[in-house]
Amino acid sequence: MPTARTSRAGRGLGLLTTATGIPARKPDPGWFVRVRPGGEWQTTTTTIDVWGRGLHFVDGDLAVGLPGAEFTQLFTTINHQGGVFLWPVSVTALLGRPGRRRAWLPAWPPEAVAELPPPDLSKLRWKPPPKNPRSPALEAAISERRAVWTAEQRWVAVFQERYGRYLTYDYGLESPVLPLQPPLPEPEWPGLSFQELLRITFKDRCIYSLDDPVVEHVLFQAYGDRRYRR
C-alpha cells in the first residue's frame, strides 16, 4: 500500500498518511485546507460511519436496508501541512436516504442554492420560523457543500458552529487576534489517481454482504441485538 514512507508517489502525502492509509475525515478546525477541483477528484457514493471503526463504503443495494447508511460525497483534500485526506460530506439531506432518493440535487457554486425547491407551507399545520424554514440538517448540508466550494478556490479553515452550520475563515485575513500571516503556496498534490486514493482509504472498509462482521456491529448498535429488524 503506498504510504509516505514506502512509495515515491506518496512522498507528498504529509503527516496524515500513515501505515493505516489515507483517512476519510472532516477538516480539523486548526487546519487551513484546499479541495482539489474537478469532477475526477470527487465522487458520490453510499457510506456508513461505524462507531469506533470509521467511515465504511457500503454497496448501494445493501445500503437501502442498513440503518445509518447515507449518500456521501468524497472530496480530495489537503491541509497546510501537506496531509492528504478524503473529506466526506453527507448529502442525505439533499438526496434523501438510500431507497428513498429524491430526483434533484442543487447545482453549485452556492449562488445556485436558490434552485432548491421551496417548502410547501400549505401542508404545514404550524407556522415555520420566519427567518429560515429549512431544517437544520439541510442547512448543515448546504453550508458544508459551500465550504467545499470555497476551499476549491483558496486556503480556508473550516469549523462547525453550535447550530450545525459550517463556516470558513480565509487564510491571511487581518484579525485583531491573529497576526498577518505569509501567503501559502499552491498545494502540491500527490502523484496518485483518485481511484488509488479510494483504494488506500477503503482497503479494509468495504461492506458488500450482510454476513460482514461490521454489519453485525452496526445492527447491534442500532437495535441492541443481533437480529436484523425491519
C-alpha positions as CSV (number, residue, x, y, z in Angstrom):
1,M,0.0,0.0,0.0
2,P,1.5,3.4,-0.9
3,T,2.5,5.5,2.1
4,A,4.7,8.5,2.7
5,R,7.5,6.1,3.8
6,T,7.2,3.3,1.2
7,S,6.2,5.0,-2.1
8,R,7.8,7.7,-4.2
9,A,4.3,8.7,-5.3
10,G,3.3,9.1,-1.7
11,R,6.0,11.3,-0.5
12,G,3.8,14.4,-0.7
13,L,1.0,12.8,1.4
14,G,2.3,14.5,4.5
15,L,1.6,14.0,8.2
16,L,-1.9,12.3,7.9
17,T,-0.7,9.4,5.8
18,T,0.4,6.6,8.0
19,A,0.7,2.8,7.7
20,T,-3.0,2.6,8.1
21,G,-3.7,4.6,4.9
22,I,-5.3,7.9,3.9
23,P,-8.1,8.9,6.3
24,A,-11.7,9.9,5.5
25,R,-12.5,12.6,7.9
26,K,-13.6,16.2,8.4
27,P,-11.0,19.0,8.4
28,D,-9.6,19.9,11.8
29,P,-10.6,23.5,12.8
30,G,-6.9,24.2,13.3
31,W,-6.1,23.4,9.7
32,F,-6.2,25.5,6.5
33,V,-7.3,23.2,3.7
34,R,-7.7,23.1,-0.1
35,V,-10.0,20.9,-2.1
36,R,-8.8,19.6,-5.4
37,P,-11.2,20.9,-8.1
38,G,-12.6,18.8,-10.9
39,G,-15.1,16.0,-11.0
40,E,-12.4,13.4,-11.5
41,W,-11.2,14.1,-7.9
42,Q,-14.6,13.5,-6.2
43,T,-17.4,11.0,-6.1
44,T,-20.9,10.4,-4.6
45,T,-21.4,7.0,-3.0
46,T,-23.1,5.3,-0.2
47,T,-21.3,5.0,3.2
48,I,-21.9,4.4,6.8
49,D,-19.9,5.8,9.8
50,V,-19.4,2.9,12.1
51,W,-18.8,4.0,15.7
52,G,-15.2,3.2,16.7
53,R,-14.3,1.9,13.2
54,G,-14.5,4.9,10.9
55,L,-16.2,5.5,7.6
56,H,-17.0,2.4,5.5
57,F,-18.1,2.1,1.9
58,V,-21.5,0.3,1.5
59,D,-22.8,-1.5,-1.6
60,G,-25.7,0.6,-2.9
61,D,-28.2,-2.3,-2.7
62,L,-27.2,-3.2,0.8
63,A,-27.4,0.4,1.9
64,V,-31.2,0.5,1.3
65,G,-31.9,-1.5,4.4
66,L,-28.8,-0.7,6.6
67,P,-29.5,1.7,9.4
68,G,-27.2,4.7,9.3
69,A,-26.2,4.3,5.6
70,E,-26.3,7.6,3.7
71,F,-25.3,9.3,0.5
72,T,-21.8,10.9,0.8
73,Q,-19.7,13.0,-1.4
74,L,-15.9,12.4,-1.1
75,F,-13.5,15.2,-2.0
76,T,-9.7,15.0,-2.3
77,T,-8.4,17.5,0.3
78,I,-5.0,18.6,1.6
79,N,-4.1,20.7,4.7
80,H,-1.4,23.3,5.0
81,Q,1.0,20.7,6.5
82,G,0.7,18.6,3.3
83,G,-1.5,15.9,4.7
84,V,-3.9,14.4,2.2
85,F,-7.3,13.1,3.2
86,L,-10.8,12.5,1.8
87,W,-13.4,14.9,3.1
88,P,-16.8,13.1,3.4
89,V,-19.8,15.4,3.0
90,S,-23.2,13.9,3.7
91,V,-25.8,14.9,1.1
92,T,-28.6,12.8,2.6
93,A,-30.5,16.0,3.4
94,L,-30.3,16.9,-0.3
95,L,-30.7,13.5,-1.9
96,G,-32.8,11.6,0.6
97,R,-31.8,8.3,2.1
98,P,-30.8,5.2,0.1
99,G,-34.0,3.6,-1.2
100,R,-35.9,6.9,-0.9
101,R,-33.7,9.1,-3.1
102,R,-35.0,12.4,-4.4
103,A,-34.8,13.2,-8.1
104,W,-32.9,16.5,-7.6
105,L,-29.6,17.8,-6.4
106,P,-28.9,21.5,-6.5
107,A,-26.1,22.8,-8.7
108,W,-23.1,24.6,-7.3
109,P,-21.5,27.1,-6.6
110,P,-23.6,28.3,-3.7
111,E,-25.3,31.0,-5.8
112,A,-27.4,28.2,-7.2
113,V,-28.9,27.3,-3.8
114,A,-32.0,29.2,-5.0
115,E,-32.7,26.1,-7.2
116,L,-33.7,24.2,-4.1
117,P,-37.5,23.5,-4.2
118,P,-39.3,25.8,-1.7
119,P,-41.1,24.1,1.1
120,D,-44.9,23.6,0.6
121,L,-46.1,25.7,3.5
122,S,-49.8,24.8,2.8
123,K,-49.2,21.3,4.1
124,L,-47.8,22.5,7.5
125,R,-50.2,22.9,10.4
126,W,-47.7,25.1,12.3
127,K,-46.1,28.3,11.2
128,P,-42.4,27.8,10.3
129,P,-39.8,30.2,11.6
130,P,-40.0,33.4,9.6
131,K,-36.2,33.7,9.0
132,N,-35.3,30.2,7.9
133,P,-37.9,27.5,7.1
134,R,-35.2,24.9,6.2
135,S,-34.3,22.1,8.5
136,P,-31.0,22.2,10.5
137,A,-29.9,19.1,8.6
138,L,-30.5,20.8,5.2
139,E,-28.7,24.0,6.4
140,A,-25.7,21.9,7.5
141,A,-25.6,20.1,4.2
142,I,-25.8,23.3,2.2
143,S,-23.2,25.2,4.4
144,E,-20.7,22.3,4.3
145,R,-21.0,22.0,0.5
146,R,-20.5,25.7,0.3
147,A,-17.3,25.3,2.4
148,V,-16.1,22.7,0.0
149,W,-16.6,25.1,-2.9
150,T,-14.8,27.9,-1.1
151,A,-11.9,25.5,-0.3
152,E,-11.6,24.8,-4.1
153,Q,-10.8,28.5,-4.6
154,R,-8.4,29.4,-1.7
155,W,-7.0,28.2,1.6
156,V,-9.6,28.3,4.4
157,A,-10.2,27.0,7.9
158,V,-13.4,25.1,8.3
159,F,-15.3,24.8,11.6
160,Q,-18.9,23.9,12.6
161,E,-20.9,26.2,14.8
162,R,-23.1,25.1,17.6
163,Y,-26.2,25.0,15.4
164,G,-24.6,22.7,12.9
165,R,-23.7,25.1,10.1
166,Y,-20.2,25.1,8.6
167,L,-18.3,28.3,8.4
168,T,-15.0,29.2,6.8
169,Y,-12.2,31.6,7.6
170,D,-9.9,32.7,4.9
171,Y,-6.2,32.3,5.3
172,G,-4.3,35.6,5.5
173,L,-7.2,37.8,6.6
174,E,-6.2,40.5,9.0
175,S,-7.6,39.9,12.5
176,P,-7.3,41.6,15.9
177,V,-6.5,38.2,17.4
178,L,-4.3,36.5,14.7
179,P,-1.2,38.3,13.2
180,L,-1.0,38.7,9.5
181,Q,0.4,35.5,8.0
182,P,2.7,35.0,5.0
183,P,0.8,33.6,1.9
184,L,0.6,29.9,1.5
185,P,1.8,28.4,-1.8
186,E,-0.5,26.4,-4.1
187,P,-0.9,22.8,-2.8
188,E,1.4,20.1,-4.1
189,W,-0.9,17.1,-4.8
190,P,0.5,13.6,-4.6
191,G,1.1,11.6,-7.7
192,L,-1.8,9.2,-7.1
193,S,-5.1,8.9,-9.0
194,F,-8.4,9.3,-7.2
195,Q,-9.1,5.6,-7.6
196,E,-5.8,4.9,-5.9
197,L,-6.7,7.2,-3.1
198,L,-10.1,5.4,-2.7
199,R,-8.4,2.0,-2.6
200,I,-6.0,3.1,0.1
201,T,-8.7,4.7,2.2
202,F,-11.3,1.9,2.0
203,K,-8.9,-1.0,1.5
204,D,-10.3,-2.9,4.6
205,R,-13.5,-0.9,5.0
206,C,-15.9,-2.1,2.3
207,I,-19.3,-3.8,3.1
208,Y,-20.7,-6.0,0.3
209,S,-22.7,-8.5,2.3
210,L,-25.0,-8.8,5.3
211,D,-22.5,-11.5,6.5
212,D,-19.8,-8.9,7.0
213,P,-18.9,-8.7,10.7
214,V,-19.2,-4.9,10.6
215,V,-22.9,-5.3,9.7
216,E,-23.5,-7.3,12.9
217,H,-21.8,-4.5,14.8
218,V,-23.9,-1.8,13.2
219,L,-27.2,-3.7,13.8
220,F,-26.2,-4.3,17.4
221,Q,-25.6,-0.6,17.9
222,A,-28.8,0.3,16.2
223,Y,-31.2,-2.2,17.7
224,G,-29.5,-3.6,20.8
225,D,-29.4,-7.1,19.5
226,R,-28.0,-9.0,16.5
227,R,-31.3,-9.6,14.7
228,Y,-32.0,-7.6,11.6
229,R,-35.3,-5.9,12.3
230,R,-37.3,-4.3,9.6
